[in-house]
Every structure is written in structure tokens, then in C-alpha cells.
């Protein structure tokens, strides 16, 4: 009878022999990730597999386990009256922040958002139990023996050495395969993960795909631990600065994976805006009741807000919200919010609630990562606004109804749709690591898509997509509009 290793990962038999019994013991007990159909039960101001109240009932009793000492409603600190909650976790690992925030259209959604953020950060930390699962090897040593991802694919800082020994962790690669080919192609067949199209040409599909025609294959792969955990101890070679991009939780594994995919796509779109120095197109003719209600709350509070379509060539709706407190004219309250989702409505609601969260965070002043606000205060309101002129340029507009909705009613189909679009844009590798902690049993994952940009979060890392966008304005010599203060 075949062992579990032989059944699920035959080649790692050799790997185990080479790297010792600790590895063998780990792989003997490993259960590789499985994704299945996960219908959306709740589709109102957000899409979830269960209503926020049910999620709260599941996570309320877990805050103490995760080291969360307080969950506070900070909505009333601001005059927008858009729900924002704060979550405090003093035991956060060295190098991580200990105050997180959550937002939502409703108070229960914002409270759940804050708690889930705290659970995500707890789950993504490297624990004592995780260390034996790390393999300290260089890429040249591993690449000839097993499936692993070249560190160069993760867009490294210039000073980083991709051939230095680094810690690796076993994760999974998600691949889309046509059903007609699933019985004839192996995971080593290049056709299985072929790159369709080019990273520089927009995806042509403006409608959702027939995901029933495809299967989602999940296969093991070794991933640099710096791309998975946050923070990483200083004893390991700093391949790049770790962060939280692509860490997400959910009621189910499928829900968590989808929202993690949305986050990395959102940060990529934002980074491309920084590259080409444009802020997309201003969204007009908005007729959605929920979006209009939030917009009216900004207006009543004397806060100017714009919604902008910054969707990239991936075709997954990505919307930015830029807010300017024209009453206070405080540079720290020139805030930006982002949202990515297959539904333009949900993307817009996320952007608006996030910009409200950004305002409340600045007013609250408890987070450790608000140094940008201090810099802006030194620069002053007018100069800060000039430096961010692209977000206030209203020369290009798009009707809200013109933004395609590519949404599905099942999270598994959402995942398939998203991976298909990534593949069509030339991004053939989609990686995921299940970070779910047994003591919580709340699904948490890290998703990494090598080639997607994160420059907006870490300016030391600029990849091909970023450089290509930057080259467009350098080659044309096009001058961007500047914000001119009113006199």
C-alpha cells in the first residue's frame, strides 16, 4: 500500500531522504489544500458565504486566543458616520504593528472586519511550530531537485541576492486546466500552465468566463518563506521586506483565497497608477442606492470625494476613492481607499469604506504606521495635494454602468475566473499557502502572484509591469496635469 507521501507528492520521497527525518515527519502528516464549490449566501453590501452576524458569532470567542485585548468602535471620532472599528493586539510579533482597523457599510460588518484583520495577522506570524517546516537552501541547490519558485520572480530589491540560502515553505500552486484536457495533461506539461496573451495587452474579455469548462488543479510547490510569513525573524537573509499584501481570511478557504487574490490585484493596479502617474478615470452617473448613500454622507460632512476606475489589464474591477476634507484642509486627511472585486458595486463600496477607515485611523492616531501623515503635515495641504495631482484630475470620465461586472455566485468560480484573467495577462503562476491555525480554525491564506506589482507598498521593488508603464510616459514625454490651488 502506498504511503501518503507517495500518493500526494511522490517526488518528495527523494527530498525527504536528502533533507532528513524532520522533513519526512512533516510530510507524513501534511494535508494539501483542497478547494470546492462555495456558494455565496450573502450578496448585499458584500459577498460572503454567510451573513456578517453569523461570522461574528464564530469569531467573537477567538479574540483572546489571538491576543486581541480590545475591539473598539471609533466611528464617532470622524463626522462621516461610516462604521470603523479598531482592533488592538499588544502581543504582535516584533516588526509587526499591533493596531488594526476594520470597515464596513454596517457596524456589524466593520466589527467583524477588524476582528478578522487581527486573526489574519496572528495567523501569518512565523511560530515556533512553523520553524521545523522551513528548509534553508539556496535556489540553485533546490531547483534541480524539486518544484520551487525562482526568487527573482518575486520582484526583488536591487541589492537582494536571489542565490543566497533562504528559508522555504511548502505551499500550493493553483492552475486552471480545460476539462477536456484534464485527463491527458500532467502538471509538468507546459501546456497546463501556458501563458495566454501578453502582460502588456489588456484582457479582451469584458464578461465573466464559462468557468464550468475549467478545472482548478492544486499542486505542491516550495515558496520563499519571506513571501508567506509576516514578519520574518532577522536571523534569515532579508530577501525583501515582508508585508501583508495577499493575506486574507474568510468563512471558508475558498472565500479567503478569493479575497486574497483581490488584494494582490488591487495593489498591482495601484502600483501601475504610480508608474504611469495617472489616477484612472473619474466614475460618473452612479445610480446604485448603497454607493449613493455613502457618497451623500461624505457630501453632508463637507468632505470632497471622487471614485476612480483604475482597473488594470486584468479586467477585474478596481476602484479608488480619494477624499479631501475641504473644511479642515488637513494634509493628513487627504486619504485614499481602494477596492477590487468582480462586482463594481462591491469594489466601490470597499473603496469608500476604506477611505473612511483611513480618515478614522489618522484621527485615532493609535497605529504605528502613520508616519506618512506626519510627513504630509510638514509639507502642508497645498503641496501634498499638488504631489497627488493625478488623483484629482477630472479630465477623463467613465460611467459606472460601463465598468463590466464579471461576478459569479460561487467563490470557486470567482477563483477560476480570476486565475484565467491572470493567465491571459501573462501571469502563469498563482501560489497560495494555507495559514489556518488549528487553535482558531478560521481560514487564513497568503496568495502570491509572481509578476504582480507591489511598488505602491514597497518602492524598492519594481517589476516588468511597473517598468513598462513608466516607460510609456518616458517615451512619449507626456506631461501630466497638475493640481492648481484655488485662489
C-alpha positions in Angstrom: 0.0 0.0 0.0 1.4 3.4 -1.0 2.3 5.9 1.8 0.6 9.3 1.9 3.7 10.9 0.6 3.7 8.5 -2.4 0.0 9.3 -3.0 0.1 13.1 -2.9 3.6 14.1 -3.6 5.8 11.2 -5.0 8.9 13.3 -5.8 9.2 14.5 -2.2 10.3 11.0 -1.2 13.7 11.9 -2.6 13.5 15.3 -1.0 12.8 13.7 2.4 15.7 11.4 2.1 18.0 14.3 1.2 16.9 16.6 4.0 16.3 14.4 7.0 13.7 12.8 9.2 12.1 16.1 10.4 11.1 16.8 6.8 9.8 13.2 6.5 7.7 13.5 9.6 6.3 16.8 8.4 5.2 15.5 5.0 3.8 12.3 6.5 1.1 14.4 8.2 0.6 17.1 5.6 -2.8 17.6 4.0 -2.7 19.6 0.8 -5.2 22.3 0.2 -8.5 21.4 -1.5 -10.9 23.9 -2.9 -14.5 23.1 -3.7 -17.8 24.7 -4.6 -18.7 27.5 -2.1 -21.9 29.4 -3.0 -22.4 33.0 -1.9 -25.1 33.0 0.6 -24.9 36.7 1.4 -24.8 39.2 -1.5 -25.7 42.7 -0.3 -23.1 45.3 0.6 -20.5 42.5 0.5 -20.4 38.9 -0.9 -19.9 36.2 1.7 -20.7 32.6 2.3 -22.6 33.6 5.4 -24.0 36.8 6.8 -21.7 39.0 8.9 -23.7 38.3 12.1 -23.0 34.6 11.7 -19.4 35.3 11.2 -19.3 37.4 14.3 -20.8 34.6 16.3 -18.0 32.3 15.1 -15.1 34.7 15.8 -16.2 36.6 18.9 -14.8 33.9 21.3 -11.5 33.7 19.5 -10.1 37.2 20.2 -8.4 36.2 23.4 -6.7 33.2 21.8 -5.2 35.5 19.2 -4.1 38.0 21.8 -6.6 40.6 20.9 -7.3 42.7 24.0 -9.8 45.3 22.7 -12.2 45.8 19.8 -13.4 49.4 19.8 -15.9 51.4 17.8 -14.1 54.5 16.5 -16.8 55.6 14.1 -17.7 58.7 16.1 -14.2 60.1 16.0 -15.0 61.3 12.5 -18.0 63.1 11.2 -18.7 60.8 8.3 -20.6 58.3 10.4 -19.3 55.4 8.3 -18.6 52.4 10.6 -15.0 51.9 11.5 -13.7 49.6 14.3 -10.2 49.3 15.9 -8.6 46.0 17.0 -5.7 46.0 19.4 -3.3 43.1 19.8 -0.3 44.0 22.0 1.4 40.6 21.6 2.1 41.1 17.9 5.5 39.8 16.8 8.4 42.2 16.7 8.4 44.0 13.3 4.6 44.0 13.0 2.0 46.6 14.0 -0.4 45.9 16.9 -3.3 48.0 16.0 -5.6 47.1 13.1 -8.8 48.5 11.7 -11.9 47.3 10.1 -14.5 49.0 8.0 -18.0 48.2 6.6 -21.3 49.6 5.4 -22.9 48.3 8.7 -21.5 48.3 12.2 -21.5 44.5 12.4 -19.6 44.2 9.2 -17.0 46.7 10.4 -16.6 44.9 13.8 -16.1 41.6 12.0 -13.7 43.2 9.6 -11.5 44.5 12.5 -11.5 41.1 14.3 -10.7 39.2 11.1 -7.8 41.5 10.5 -6.4 40.7 13.9 -6.9 37.0 13.3 -5.1 37.3 9.9 -2.1 39.0 11.4 -1.9 36.4 14.2 -2.1 33.5 11.7 0.5 35.0 9.4 3.2 35.2 12.0 6.0 32.6 12.0 5.6 30.5 15.1 7.9 28.1 16.9 5.9 25.2 15.4 6.4 26.6 11.9 10.2 26.7 12.1 10.8 22.9 11.6 8.8 23.2 8.4 11.3 25.6 6.9 14.1 24.4 4.6 17.2 26.6 4.5 18.6 26.2 1.0 19.6 28.3 -2.0 17.5 28.3 -5.1 20.3 26.7 -7.3 20.6 23.9 -4.8 16.8 23.2 -4.8 15.9 24.0 -8.4 17.3 20.8 -9.9 15.6 18.5 -7.3 12.1 19.8 -6.7 9.4 22.2 -7.9 10.2 25.6 -6.4 9.8 29.2 -7.5 12.8 31.3 -8.5 13.1 34.1 -6.0 13.7 36.5 -8.9 10.1 36.1 -9.9 9.0 37.9 -6.7 10.5 41.2 -7.9 13.5 41.7 -5.6 15.1 44.9 -4.5 18.3 45.7 -6.5 20.6 44.7 -3.6 19.0 41.4 -2.9 20.9 38.2 -3.9 18.5 35.5 -5.2 21.1 32.8 -4.9 21.7 33.2 -1.2 20.4 30.4 1.1 16.9 31.4 2.3 14.1 29.7 4.2 11.5 27.9 2.1 8.0 26.6 3.0 5.7 24.1 1.2 2.7 25.8 -0.4 0.5 25.2 -3.4 0.2 26.3 -7.0 -3.2 26.8 -8.4 -3.6 26.0 -12.1 -6.6 26.3 -14.5 -7.0 23.3 -16.9 -9.7 22.9 -19.5 -11.9 19.9 -18.6 -11.3 18.3 -21.9 -7.5 18.3 -21.2 -7.6 17.4 -17.5 -7.2 13.6 -18.1 -4.4 13.9 -20.7 -2.1 16.6 -19.3 0.2 16.3 -16.4 1.3 19.2 -14.1 4.7 19.1 -15.8 3.2 19.6 -19.3 3.9 23.3 -20.2 0.5 23.5 -21.9 -1.1 23.1 -18.5 0.1 26.5 -17.4 0.7 28.1 -20.7 0.9 31.9 -20.9 -2.0 33.2 -23.0 -1.5 36.6 -24.4 0.9 39.2 -23.1 1.3 41.1 -19.9 1.2 44.3 -21.9 -2.1 43.8 -23.7 -5.4 44.1 -21.9 -7.5 41.1 -21.4 -10.2 41.3 -24.1 -13.0 39.6 -22.0 -15.4 42.2 -20.6 -17.8 39.5 -19.4 -17.3 36.6 -17.0 -15.9 33.3 -18.3 -17.7 30.0 -18.5 -15.8 28.6 -15.5 -17.6 25.3 -15.7 -15.4 24.5 -18.7 -12.3 24.5 -16.5 -10.9 22.6 -13.5 -8.8 24.0 -10.8 -5.7 21.9 -10.2 -3.7 22.4 -7.0 -0.1 21.0 -6.8 2.7 21.4 -4.2 5.5 23.9 -4.6 8.2 25.3 -2.4 7.8 29.1 -1.8 10.3 31.5 -0.2 9.1 32.0 3.4 9.5 35.8 3.1 6.6 35.7 0.6 4.4 33.9 3.1 5.0 35.0 6.7 5.0 38.4 8.2 7.2 39.4 9.9 10.2 37.2 9.4 12.9 37.0 12.1 16.1 38.9 11.4 18.2 35.7 11.6 17.2 34.9 8.0 18.6 36.6 4.9 16.3 39.5 4.1 15.2 38.6 0.6 12.8 41.5 0.6 10.8 43.4 3.2 7.9 41.3 4.3 4.4 42.7 4.3 0.7 41.7 4.5 -0.2 42.0 0.8 -2.2 38.9 -0.1 -3.1 37.8 3.4 -6.8 37.2 3.8 -9.3 35.4 5.9 -12.8 34.1 5.2 -15.6 32.0 6.4 -14.3 29.3 4.1 -11.0 28.6 2.5 -12.5 29.5 -0.9 -13.7 32.8 0.4 -10.3 33.6 1.9 -8.4 32.7 -1.3 -10.7 34.9 -3.5 -10.3 37.9 -1.2 -6.5 37.4 -1.1 -6.5 37.3 -4.9 -8.5 40.6 -5.0 -6.0 42.3 -2.7 -2.9 41.4 -4.8 -4.7 42.6 -7.9 -5.7 45.8 -6.1 -2.1 46.6 -5.1 -0.9 45.8 -8.6 -3.4 48.3 -10.1 -2.4 50.9 -7.6 1.3 50.4 -8.4 0.6 50.8 -12.1 -1.0 54.1 -11.4 2.1 55.2 -9.6 4.1 54.1 -12.6 2.2 55.9 -15.3 1.3 58.9 -13.0 -2.4 58.7 -13.7 -5.3 58.1 -11.4 -7.6 56.4 -13.8 -10.9 57.8 -14.8 -13.5 59.6 -12.6 -16.6 57.5 -12.3 -19.8 59.4 -13.0 -23.6 58.6 -13.4 -23.6 56.4 -10.3 -27.2 55.1 -9.7 -26.6 52.4 -7.1 -28.5 53.1 -3.9 -25.9 51.9 -1.5 -23.0 53.7 -3.2 -25.0 56.9 -3.4 -25.9 56.7 0.3 -22.2 56.6 1.2 -21.4 59.4 -1.2 -24.1 61.6 0.4 -22.5 61.0 3.8 -19.2 62.4 2.5 -21.0 65.4 1.0 -23.0 66.2 4.1 -19.8 66.1 6.2 -18.1 68.6 3.9 -15.6 66.0 2.6 -15.0 66.0 -1.2 -14.7 62.5 -2.6 -14.1 61.1 -6.0 -14.5 57.5 -7.2 -12.0 56.5 -9.9 -11.8 53.4 -12.1 -8.2 52.2 -12.0 -8.9 48.7 -13.4 -5.8 47.2 -14.9 -5.4 44.9 -18.0 -6.6 42.0 -15.8 -10.2 43.3 -16.2 -11.1 42.8 -12.5 -12.9 46.0 -11.4 -10.6 48.0 -9.2 -11.8 51.3 -7.8 -10.1 54.1 -5.9 -11.7 56.6 -3.6 -9.9 59.9 -2.9 -11.1 62.1 -0.1 -10.2 65.7 0.6 -11.5 67.4 3.7 -12.2 70.8 2.2 -13.5 72.1 5.6 -10.4 71.4 7.6 -7.8 71.3 4.8 -5.7 68.9 6.8 -3.0 67.2 4.7 -3.2 64.1 6.9 -6.8 63.7 5.8 -6.0 63.6 2.1 -6.9 59.9 2.1 -7.0 57.2 -0.4 -9.1 54.0 -0.4 -9.1 51.0 -2.8 -11.4 48.2 -3.6 -11.1 45.2 -6.0 -13.9 42.8 -6.7 -15.6 41.1 -9.6 -18.6 43.3 -8.9 -18.0 47.0 -9.5 -20.5 47.8 -6.8 -18.6 45.9 -4.1 -15.3 47.4 -5.3 -16.8 50.9 -5.0 -18.2 50.2 -1.5 -14.9 48.8 -0.4 -13.0 51.9 -1.7 -15.4 54.3 0.1 -15.4 52.4 3.4 -11.6 52.1 3.2 -11.1 55.8 2.7 -13.4 56.4 5.7 -11.3 53.9 7.6 -8.1 55.8 6.6 -9.6 59.1 7.9 -10.6 57.5 11.2 -7.2 55.8 11.5 -5.4 59.2 11.2 -7.8 60.8 13.7 -7.5 57.9 16.1 -3.7 58.1 15.9 -3.0 54.7 17.6 -1.4 52.8 14.7 2.4 52.6 14.4 2.5 53.0 10.6 1.1 56.6 10.2 4.4 58.3 9.6 3.3 59.4 6.1 0.7 61.6 7.8 3.5 63.3 9.8 5.4 63.9 6.6 2.4 65.4 4.9 1.8 67.8 7.8 5.3 69.1 7.4 4.7 69.6 3.7 1.4 71.3 4.1 -2.0 70.9 2.5 -1.4 72.6 -0.9 1.9 70.9 -1.6 0.6 67.5 -0.6 -2.3 68.0 -3.0 0.0 69.1 -5.8 2.1 65.9 -5.3 -1.0 63.8 -5.6 -2.5 65.7 -8.6 -3.3 62.6 -10.5 -6.0 61.6 -8.1 -7.8 65.0 -8.5 -7.6 65.1 -12.3 -11.2 65.0 -13.6 -10.4 65.3 -17.3 -11.3 61.6 -18.1 -14.6 60.1 -17.0 -16.4 56.8 -17.3 -20.0 55.9 -16.5 -20.4 53.5 -13.6 -22.6 51.2 -15.8 -19.7 51.0 -18.3 -17.5 49.1 -15.8 -18.0 45.4 -16.6 -19.3 43.1 -13.9 -17.5 39.7 -14.0 -19.1 38.3 -10.9 -20.1 34.7 -10.1 -22.4 33.2 -7.5 -19.8 30.7 -6.2 -16.4 31.6 -4.8 -14.8 28.6 -6.6 -15.9 30.1 -9.9 -14.6 33.5 -8.8 -11.2 31.9 -8.2 -11.2 30.3 -11.6 -12.3 33.5 -13.3 -9.5 35.4 -11.6 -6.8 32.9 -12.4 -8.0 32.8 -16.1 -7.6 36.5 -16.3 -4.2 36.4 -14.7 -3.1 33.8 -17.2 -4.4 35.8 -20.1 -2.3 38.8 -18.9 0.8 36.7 -18.9 0.9 35.8 -15.2 1.0 32.0 -15.2 1.9 31.2 -11.6 -0.6 31.7 -8.8 0.7 30.5 -5.4 -1.2 30.0 -2.1 -0.2 28.9 1.4 -2.9 27.9 3.9 -2.0 29.7 7.2 -5.1 28.5 9.1 -4.2 28.0 12.8 -5.8 24.9 14.4 -6.5 26.8 17.6 -8.7 29.3 15.7 -9.9 27.2 12.8 -10.6 30.4 10.8 -9.4 30.0 7.2 -6.5 32.3 6.5 -4.3 32.2 3.4 -1.5 34.0 1.7 -1.8 34.4 -2.0 1.2 35.4 -4.1 1.2 36.0 -7.9 4.8 36.4 -9.1 4.9 39.3 -11.5 2.2 41.4 -10.0 3.4 44.7 -8.7 3.6 45.9 -5.1 5.5 49.1 -5.7 2.8 51.2 -4.0 3.5 49.3 -0.8 7.3 48.9 -1.3 9.1 51.3 -3.6 12.3 49.1 -3.6 10.5 46.5 -5.8 9.6 47.4 -9.3 8.9 44.7 -11.9 8.2 44.4 -15.6 4.7 45.6 -15.5 5.7 48.7 -13.5 8.7 49.5 -15.7 6.6 49.1 -18.8 4.0 51.6 -17.6 6.7 54.0 -16.6 8.4 53.7 -20.0 5.2 54.8 -21.7 5.3 58.3 -20.2 9.1 58.5 -20.6 8.9 57.6 -24.2 6.1 60.0 -25.1 7.3 62.8 -22.9 3.6 63.4 -22.0 3.1 66.0 -19.3 0.6 65.2 -16.6 -2.0 67.6 -15.4 -1.0 69.5 -12.2 -3.4 70.5 -9.5 -3.7 74.2 -9.3 -4.8 75.6 -5.9 -7.9 77.8 -5.9 -7.2 81.4 -5.1 
